[in-house]
Every structure is written in structure tokens, then in C-alpha cells.
Amino acid sequence: MAQLVATRLELLGFELAEERRAATELIVLLSVGAVFGALAVVILTVGLVLALPPEWRPWGALATGVGYGGVAGWAFLRVRRLLRGRSAPFAATVSELKRDKEWLEGLK
């Protein structure tokens, strides 16, 4: 019985470590991408709008804003789809614990 509990705790530890690693990587990559992406957007937008004739600048700013809003909406929907498609955290541990419970109930 003690070996069974130890095995399940070891599996839980592995899953915790994997979830932590994945979350850390995701946060770092999202942060780097957001900072440099925002810098690029600002610089390119200012350059683009200033390159237009003065009477077209408001329309250029509006068009780029609408375009950026569309990209932001697409990215939000993509992230939502990715997060919904993931399996539940610790699914393997929960499955093993359910099997253990059924096995122990069968011993009675």
C-alpha cells in the first residue's frame, strides 16, 4: 500500500514540475513578444502615418488602428482556443487515483 501511495505521489510531482515549466515558458515568451511587438507597432505606425500626406494622416491612423484591432482579436481567439483544447492539469494522476479507489473498493 505504501508503495502505491509513493508511486502516485511521484507521478503528481512529475506533473507539477511539467506544469510549472510549461507555465513559466509561456509567461516568458508572451512577455518578450508583447514588449517587442508593442515597440515595433508604435515605431512602424508612427513612421507610416508620418509618411502620408498631412490630409491623409488621420485616415492612415484610423486604418492602422482597425488593422491592429483585428490582429488583436484574432490572437485573443487563438489563445482561447489553445487553452480550451488542453487536457485538465493532473489528468493522469486523477485517472490513476480513480483506478486505485476502484481497486481498493474491490478488495472489500
C-alpha positions in Angstrom: 0.0 0.0 0.0 2.8 2.4 0.9 4.5 1.7 -2.5 1.2 2.5 -4.2 0.9 5.9 -2.5 4.6 6.6 -3.2 4.2 5.9 -6.9 1.1 8.2 -7.1 2.9 11.0 -5.3 5.9 10.6 -7.6 3.6 10.9 -10.6 2.0 14.0 -9.1 5.4 15.5 -8.6 6.3 14.9 -12.2 3.1 16.5 -13.4 3.6 19.5 -11.1 7.1 20.1 -12.5 5.9 19.8 -16.1 3.0 22.3 -15.5 5.3 24.7 -13.8 7.9 24.5 -16.6 5.2 25.0 -19.3 3.6 27.9 -17.5 7.0 29.7 -16.9 7.9 29.2 -20.6 4.6 30.6 -21.7 4.8 33.6 -19.5 8.3 34.5 -20.5 7.6 34.1 -24.3 4.4 36.1 -24.0 6.1 38.9 -22.1 9.0 39.2 -24.6 6.7 39.0 -27.5 4.4 41.7 -26.1 7.1 44.1 -25.2 9.0 43.9 -28.6 5.8 43.6 -30.5 4.4 46.8 -28.9 7.6 48.7 -29.7 7.6 47.6 -33.3 3.9 48.5 -33.7 4.5 52.0 -32.3 7.5 52.7 -34.4 6.1 51.4 -37.6 2.7 53.1 -37.1 4.3 56.5 -36.4 6.6 56.1 -39.5 3.7 55.0 -41.7 1.4 57.9 -40.6 4.1 60.5 -40.9 5.0 59.2 -44.4 1.4 60.0 -45.6 0.5 63.5 -46.9 -0.9 65.6 -44.0 -4.5 65.4 -45.1 -4.4 61.6 -45.2 -2.8 61.1 -41.8 -6.0 60.8 -39.7 -7.3 58.1 -42.2 -3.9 56.3 -42.0 -4.0 56.3 -38.3 -7.6 55.0 -38.3 -6.8 52.3 -40.8 -3.8 51.0 -38.8 -5.8 51.1 -35.6 -8.6 49.0 -37.2 -6.0 46.6 -38.6 -4.2 46.2 -35.2 -7.6 45.7 -33.6 -8.3 42.8 -36.0 -5.0 41.2 -35.3 -5.5 41.5 -31.5 -9.0 39.9 -31.8 -7.6 37.1 -33.9 -4.8 36.5 -31.3 -7.2 36.5 -28.4 -9.5 33.9 -30.1 -6.4 31.8 -30.9 -5.2 31.8 -27.3 -8.7 31.0 -26.1 -8.9 28.0 -28.5 -5.5 26.8 -27.3 -6.4 27.0 -23.7 -9.7 25.2 -24.2 -8.0 22.4 -26.1 -5.6 21.5 -23.3 -6.3 18.5 -21.1 -7.0 19.1 -17.5 -4.0 19.5 -15.3 -3.0 16.3 -13.5 -5.3 14.2 -15.6 -3.0 11.2 -15.4 -2.9 11.5 -11.5 -6.6 11.8 -11.2 -7.1 8.8 -13.5 -4.7 6.7 -11.5 -6.3 7.7 -8.2 -9.7 6.7 -9.6 -8.4 3.3 -10.6 -6.8 2.9 -7.2 -10.1 3.7 -5.5 -11.9 1.1 -7.6 -9.2 -1.5 -6.9 -9.4 -0.8 -3.1 -13.2 -0.9 -3.1 -12.9 -4.3 -4.9 -10.8 -5.7 -2.0 -13.6 -5.2 0.5 
